[in-house]
Amino acid sequence: MMTKPSPMSHALRAWMDVFMHRSMRSWHVYVKTTGLTMPQFSILMQLHYKGACGMSEISEKFDVTAAAASQLAEKLVQGGYIERAEDPSDRRAKFIQLSPKGSDLIEAGIKERYRWMDEITSNLTAEEKGRVAGALRLLTEAAKNLEDSK
């Protein structure tokens, strides 16, 4: 017999469902406006968060062939979103990195993705904002601790 979720678990699940739906919808809408595919945009995100990398890392990370990774990267280079650079330790190898245009695109996407959160919090009182911020700090810390213990 399954046990009924606690009120805390129920509240977290409800928030997570709304959060994920809104966040992913905002993200998907933004990506569509750029004219890029989701895999292309994912490469830009990878470069934004992890920095420059080689094509083999892109191939592994996105589980595509080296040829497919090169094809995706080539379209991003042609669009001016990424740049190729030589690996200082191996001049035959090439790194890819975000260009200023690619960086601007990702920053605008991140801003758009979180814009709806500003709308929600604008309706909360200062006290409610403080309570929510405190609760979220506790949950974030608990999640980090859980991740660190694995």
Secondary structure, 3 states (H helix, E strand, C coil): CCCCCCHHHHHHHHHHHHHHHHHHHHHHHHHHHHCCCHHHHHHHHHHHHHCCEEHHHHHHHCCCCHHHHHHHHHHHHHCCCEEEEEECCEEEEEEEEECHHHHHHHHHHHHHHHHHHHHHHCCCCHHHHHHHHHHHHHHHHHHHHHHHCC
